[in-house]
Each structure stands twice: as C-alpha cells, then as structure tokens.
Amino acid sequence: MKNQSKEIKTLRLTFKNGEGKKNSLSVQGPAELKKEEVIQCMQDIASANIFAKEGIDLYKEPQSATVVTRNSYIVFDAEKPTDSKQD
C-alpha cells in the first residue's frame, strides 16, 4: 500500500470573548469564500449571541480568519491490511 497524501483545509475564526480573551471556532473543509463573506459571517456569529460558557460570550468580537492547510497520510491502519511487497 502506498501512502497517499490528503490535503485537509480548516477555516479558523478567531474572536475575542466577553473577557477580551481570544477564542477560536474551526470549520473543516470550508468553501472558497471572499473576505467580505467571512467578515459578515463572523459578525453574524458574534451578534447572534448564542455561544456562552458560565455567562461569558465566547465569540463576541471578530479578530481574524485563517485557512490552515495540512497534509495527512495513513502510516498504519489495522482495518486495511497491506501487502508488504508494495510498501
């Protein structure tokens, strides 16, 4: 079995919470979005005011949005036996 690399993208949205500390929300496999769309989405999340912990808003003020790209590949998987001749 040959290792096949798989690219994984995550959109990381960073906000300040109700105490001014940074908090992130991650979205796996985001669509291609324009800056304005991401900003509007983050503002909508903040204004919805539905995420809180112990009375503190988690996503109060949008700070940044970053697309993180990673490459992953399977080194070992017991569910998929390999033929050692192909490794």
C-alpha positions as CSV (number, residue, x, y, z in Angstrom):
1,M,0.0,0.0,0.0
2,K,1.4,3.3,-1.0
3,N,1.0,6.3,1.3
4,Q,-1.5,8.7,-0.3
5,S,-1.3,12.2,1.0
6,K,-4.6,14.0,1.6
7,E,-4.8,17.8,1.9
8,I,-7.1,19.0,4.7
9,K,-8.3,22.6,4.9
10,T,-9.7,24.2,8.1
11,L,-11.0,27.7,8.4
12,R,-10.0,29.1,11.8
13,L,-12.2,32.0,13.0
14,T,-10.7,33.9,16.0
15,F,-12.8,36.1,18.2
16,K,-12.4,38.0,21.5
17,N,-14.7,36.7,24.1
18,G,-16.6,38.7,26.7
19,E,-13.5,38.9,28.9
20,G,-11.3,40.1,26.0
21,K,-9.5,36.7,25.6
22,K,-9.1,35.0,22.3
23,N,-11.3,32.1,21.3
24,S,-11.3,30.2,18.1
25,L,-14.0,28.4,16.1
26,S,-12.9,25.9,13.4
27,V,-14.7,24.8,10.3
28,Q,-13.5,21.7,8.4
29,G,-13.4,21.8,4.6
30,P,-14.6,25.3,4.1
31,A,-15.8,26.6,0.7
32,E,-13.8,29.2,-1.1
33,L,-15.1,32.5,0.4
34,K,-14.4,36.1,-0.1
35,K,-13.0,38.3,2.7
36,E,-16.3,40.2,2.9
37,E,-18.3,37.0,3.2
38,V,-16.1,35.7,6.1
39,I,-16.3,39.0,7.9
40,Q,-20.1,39.1,7.6
41,C,-20.4,35.5,8.8
42,M,-18.2,36.3,11.8
43,Q,-20.3,39.4,12.6
44,D,-23.4,37.3,12.3
45,I,-22.0,34.7,14.8
46,A,-21.0,37.5,17.2
47,S,-24.3,39.3,17.0
48,A,-26.3,36.0,17.4
49,N,-25.0,35.9,20.9
50,I,-25.8,32.2,21.3
51,F,-22.5,30.8,22.4
52,A,-21.7,31.3,26.1
53,K,-20.0,29.5,28.9
54,E,-20.6,30.4,32.5
55,G,-22.3,33.6,31.4
56,I,-19.4,34.8,29.2
57,D,-19.9,35.3,25.5
58,L,-17.4,33.1,23.7
59,Y,-17.5,34.8,20.2
60,K,-18.1,38.5,20.9
61,E,-15.7,40.4,18.6
62,P,-14.3,39.1,15.3
63,Q,-10.5,39.3,15.2
64,S,-9.2,37.2,12.3
65,A,-9.8,34.3,9.9
66,T,-7.1,32.0,8.7
67,V,-7.2,29.0,6.3
68,V,-4.9,26.3,7.7
69,T,-3.8,23.6,5.2
70,R,-2.4,20.3,6.3
71,N,-1.3,17.2,4.5
72,S,-2.0,13.9,6.1
73,Y,-1.4,10.3,5.2
74,I,-2.0,6.9,6.8
75,V,1.1,5.3,8.2
76,F,-0.8,2.3,9.7
77,D,-4.4,1.2,9.6
78,A,-5.4,-2.2,11.0
79,E,-8.6,-2.1,9.0
80,K,-6.7,-2.1,5.7
81,P,-4.1,-4.9,5.6
82,T,-1.2,-4.3,3.3
83,D,0.8,-6.4,1.0
84,S,4.4,-5.9,2.3
85,K,5.7,-6.3,-1.3
86,Q,4.2,-3.0,-2.2
87,D,5.5,-0.9,0.7
